[in-house]
Amino acid sequence: MRRPILLAVSHGTSDAEGARAIADLVDAVATTLPDVEVRSAFVDVQQPDAADLLPTIDGPVVIVPLLLSRGFHVHHDLHGMAAKKADAVVSDPMGPDPRLAEVLADRLAAASTETPAVDLDSREPVILAVAGSRDPASLTDAEAMASLLSLRLGARVELAYLAARQPDLPGALREHPDAVVSTYLLARGFFFDMTASQADGRTVTPPLLDGVTVPQQLIDLVIARYDQASARLLESATPISGPITGPIAGSTAGAARP
């Protein structure tokens, strides 16, 4: 039995460098999983559109959101389209996860080496700049990510939102004018440009995908999400064995529903 197709779905961006960095991540995952067909799609901006592509794929599919938290795209777009295909399942999004904290910490360490004014041991907190969403689950995920980064750094981390929530980044920087901004975004694009603009010359770390190399932690994370969801899909598709009594005798386990 062939392994499920991995459909990596990202938001999409009009930034050429950001789009290339995400494509590099998908390619790295495909190279690491030679026995899995890996495809990519998007929920906005770029093509192919995930909602159009998924119905054309034969066989089981694991949709892996290349998104950093739960929100509208995960709950509405991805789970909505998977509900229309009996052998499709949606994995957890990429964040929060300790592996993301590792990459964020690496970005901060590089910034402190390249810019002597950046002092991670100062009393100023690190400001974690996140995209923001009105979905309550995204707030929980952002707070969890800030806690993971704080634990990794052994330093205080304050959240700042680029949309939908407060405090916003300008407000956080007024409160902590000497803080370094840790960019909690997957790749360059609209929100990264906003971060750099609102930081007004202060140190801003590159996004998780800096366009130079693909961190191994991100490759491992996508594969872990795929493996976890694949196990759920296989378990739900496996026929019930052994003697069965009661009204469901003779039935088989239903296909996965997100």
C-alpha positions as CSV (number, residue, x, y, z in Angstrom):
1,M,0.0,0.0,0.0
2,R,1.5,3.3,-1.0
3,R,1.9,6.0,1.5
4,P,-0.5,9.0,1.4
5,I,0.4,12.0,-0.7
6,L,1.7,14.9,1.3
7,L,0.0,18.1,0.2
8,A,1.9,21.0,1.7
9,V,-0.3,24.0,1.8
10,S,1.0,27.5,2.5
11,H,-0.7,30.9,2.4
12,G,1.1,32.1,-0.7
13,T,3.0,35.3,-1.3
14,S,3.7,37.8,-4.1
15,D,7.3,38.1,-2.7
16,A,9.6,36.2,-5.1
17,E,12.2,35.5,-2.4
18,G,9.5,34.3,0.1
19,A,7.9,32.1,-2.5
20,R,11.2,30.5,-3.4
21,A,12.1,29.9,0.2
22,I,8.8,28.0,0.8
23,A,9.3,26.0,-2.4
24,D,12.8,25.1,-1.1
25,L,11.3,23.8,2.1
26,V,8.8,21.6,0.1
27,D,11.6,20.3,-2.1
28,A,13.7,19.4,1.0
29,V,10.8,17.5,2.4
30,A,10.3,15.6,-0.9
31,T,14.1,14.7,-1.0
32,T,13.9,13.4,2.6
33,L,10.8,11.3,1.8
34,P,11.6,9.6,-1.5
35,D,8.8,7.1,-1.0
36,V,6.1,9.8,-0.6
37,E,4.7,12.0,-3.4
38,V,4.9,15.6,-2.2
39,R,2.9,18.3,-3.8
40,S,2.3,21.9,-2.9
41,A,-0.7,24.2,-3.0
42,F,-1.9,27.5,-1.6
43,V,-4.9,29.1,0.1
44,D,-4.3,32.6,-1.4
45,V,-2.2,34.6,-3.9
46,Q,-0.4,31.7,-5.6
47,Q,-1.5,28.8,-7.7
48,P,-2.5,26.0,-7.6
49,D,-5.3,26.7,-5.2
50,A,-5.6,23.9,-2.6
51,A,-9.4,23.8,-2.9
52,D,-9.2,23.2,-6.6
53,L,-6.3,20.8,-6.5
54,L,-7.4,18.4,-3.8
55,P,-10.5,16.9,-5.6
56,T,-8.2,16.0,-8.5
57,I,-5.9,13.9,-6.5
58,D,-6.6,10.1,-6.4
59,G,-5.9,8.2,-3.2
60,P,-5.3,9.2,0.4
61,V,-3.9,12.7,1.1
62,V,-2.4,14.2,4.2
63,I,-2.7,18.0,4.1
64,V,0.1,19.6,6.0
65,P,-0.5,23.3,6.7
66,L,2.7,25.3,6.3
67,L,1.2,27.8,8.7
68,L,2.4,28.7,12.1
69,S,-0.8,28.5,14.1
70,R,-4.4,27.6,14.0
71,G,-6.8,30.1,12.4
72,F,-9.3,30.7,9.6
73,H,-7.2,29.1,6.9
74,V,-6.7,25.9,9.0
75,H,-10.2,25.6,10.5
76,H,-12.3,26.8,7.6
77,D,-10.3,26.4,4.4
78,L,-8.3,23.3,4.9
79,H,-10.6,21.3,7.1
80,G,-13.5,22.4,4.9
81,M,-11.9,21.0,1.8
82,A,-10.7,17.8,3.5
83,A,-14.3,17.1,4.7
84,K,-15.3,16.7,1.1
85,K,-12.7,13.9,0.5
86,A,-13.2,10.8,2.5
87,D,-9.5,9.8,2.4
88,A,-8.0,13.2,3.3
89,V,-6.9,14.4,6.7
90,V,-5.4,17.7,7.9
91,S,-2.3,17.6,10.2
92,D,-1.6,20.1,12.9
93,P,-0.1,23.3,11.7
94,M,3.6,23.8,12.2
95,G,3.4,25.8,15.4
96,P,3.7,26.0,18.2
97,D,6.7,23.6,18.5
98,P,10.1,23.6,20.3
99,R,11.8,23.1,16.9
100,L,10.5,26.5,15.8
101,A,11.9,28.0,19.0
102,E,15.3,26.5,18.1
103,V,15.3,28.3,14.7
104,L,14.1,31.6,16.3
105,A,16.9,31.3,18.8
106,D,19.4,30.7,16.1
107,R,18.2,33.8,14.2
108,L,18.6,35.8,17.4
109,A,22.1,34.5,18.1
110,A,23.1,35.4,14.6
111,A,21.7,38.9,15.1
112,S,23.7,39.4,18.3
113,T,26.9,38.3,16.6
114,E,26.4,40.5,13.5
115,T,25.1,43.5,15.5
116,P,27.0,44.3,18.6
117,A,24.2,46.6,19.9
118,V,21.9,43.5,20.2
119,D,22.2,42.3,23.8
120,L,20.1,39.2,24.6
121,D,21.3,39.3,28.2
122,S,19.9,42.8,28.8
123,R,16.7,43.5,30.8
124,E,14.8,44.3,27.6
125,P,12.6,41.5,26.5
126,V,12.7,39.9,23.1
127,I,9.6,41.0,21.1
128,L,8.1,38.1,19.2
129,A,6.3,39.6,16.2
130,V,3.4,37.3,15.0
131,A,0.9,37.8,12.2
132,G,-2.1,37.8,14.4
133,S,-5.7,36.5,13.9
134,R,-9.1,36.9,15.5
135,D,-9.4,33.2,16.0
136,P,-9.0,32.5,19.8
137,A,-6.9,29.4,19.0
138,S,-4.3,31.5,17.3
139,L,-3.9,33.5,20.5
140,T,-3.3,30.3,22.5
141,D,-0.8,29.2,19.9
142,A,1.1,32.6,19.9
143,E,1.3,32.6,23.7
144,A,2.6,29.0,23.7
145,M,5.2,29.9,21.1
146,A,6.4,32.9,23.2
147,S,6.7,30.6,26.2
148,L,8.7,28.0,24.2
149,L,11.1,30.8,23.0
150,S,11.4,32.2,26.5
151,L,12.3,28.8,27.8
152,R,14.9,28.3,25.0
153,L,16.5,31.7,25.5
154,G,16.2,31.9,29.3
155,A,14.9,35.4,28.7
156,R,11.6,37.3,28.8
157,V,9.6,37.3,25.5
158,E,6.8,39.7,24.8
159,L,4.3,39.2,22.0
160,A,3.4,41.9,19.4
161,Y,0.8,41.4,16.7
162,L,1.0,42.6,13.1
163,A,-2.8,42.4,12.7
164,A,-6.0,41.8,14.5
165,R,-4.8,42.0,18.1
166,Q,-3.0,44.2,20.6
167,P,-0.3,45.1,21.5
168,D,0.8,45.9,18.0
169,L,4.5,46.2,17.1
170,P,4.8,50.0,17.3
171,G,3.2,49.9,20.8
172,A,5.5,47.2,22.0
173,L,8.5,49.0,20.8
174,R,7.4,52.2,22.5
175,E,7.3,50.2,25.7
176,H,10.6,48.5,25.0
177,P,12.6,50.8,22.7
178,D,15.8,48.8,22.8
179,A,14.3,45.4,22.3
180,V,15.2,43.2,19.4
181,V,12.4,41.9,17.2
182,S,12.2,38.2,16.6
183,T,10.2,37.5,13.4
184,Y,7.8,34.7,13.8
185,L,6.9,34.4,10.2
186,L,7.6,31.5,7.8
187,A,9.1,33.6,5.0
188,R,9.4,37.1,3.5
189,G,6.2,38.7,2.3
190,F,3.7,41.3,3.3
191,F,4.0,40.8,7.0
192,F,7.8,40.7,7.0
193,D,7.8,44.0,5.1
194,M,5.4,45.4,7.7
195,T,7.6,44.2,10.5
196,A,10.7,45.9,9.1
197,S,8.8,49.1,8.4
198,Q,7.3,49.3,11.9
199,A,10.6,48.5,13.6
200,D,11.9,51.8,12.3
201,G,15.5,50.8,12.0
202,R,15.7,48.5,15.0
203,T,17.2,45.0,14.7
204,V,14.7,42.6,13.1
205,T,15.7,38.9,12.6
206,P,15.0,37.2,9.3
207,P,11.9,34.9,9.1
208,L,12.2,31.2,9.8
209,L,13.0,30.6,6.2
210,D,15.7,33.1,5.5
211,G,16.1,32.2,1.8
212,V,19.7,31.0,2.3
213,T,19.3,27.5,3.8
214,V,16.4,25.4,4.9
215,P,16.7,24.7,8.6
216,Q,16.7,20.9,9.3
217,Q,14.3,21.6,12.2
218,L,11.6,22.8,9.7
219,I,12.1,19.8,7.5
220,D,11.8,17.5,10.5
221,L,8.7,19.3,11.7
222,V,6.8,19.0,8.5
223,I,7.7,15.3,8.3
224,A,6.6,14.8,11.9
225,R,3.2,16.4,11.2
226,Y,2.8,14.2,8.1
227,D,3.7,11.0,10.0
228,Q,1.3,11.8,12.9
229,A,-1.6,12.5,10.5
230,S,-0.8,9.5,8.3
231,A,-1.1,7.3,11.3
232,R,-4.5,8.7,12.1
233,L,-5.6,8.2,8.5
234,L,-4.3,4.6,8.4
235,E,-6.0,3.8,11.7
236,S,-9.4,5.1,10.6
237,A,-9.2,3.3,7.3
238,T,-8.3,-0.1,8.8
239,P,-11.2,-2.6,8.8
240,I,-12.2,-3.7,12.3
241,S,-11.0,-7.3,12.9
242,G,-12.2,-10.1,15.2
243,P,-15.7,-11.0,16.4
244,I,-18.2,-8.0,16.4
245,T,-21.5,-7.9,18.0
246,G,-24.2,-5.4,18.1
247,P,-25.6,-3.1,15.4
248,I,-22.3,-2.4,13.7
249,A,-21.4,-6.0,13.0
250,G,-20.0,-6.4,9.5
251,S,-19.1,-2.7,9.2
252,T,-15.6,-1.2,8.8
253,A,-14.1,1.8,10.4
254,G,-15.0,5.0,8.6
255,A,-12.6,7.2,6.8
256,A,-10.9,10.0,8.6
257,R,-12.7,13.3,9.0
258,P,-10.8,16.3,10.3
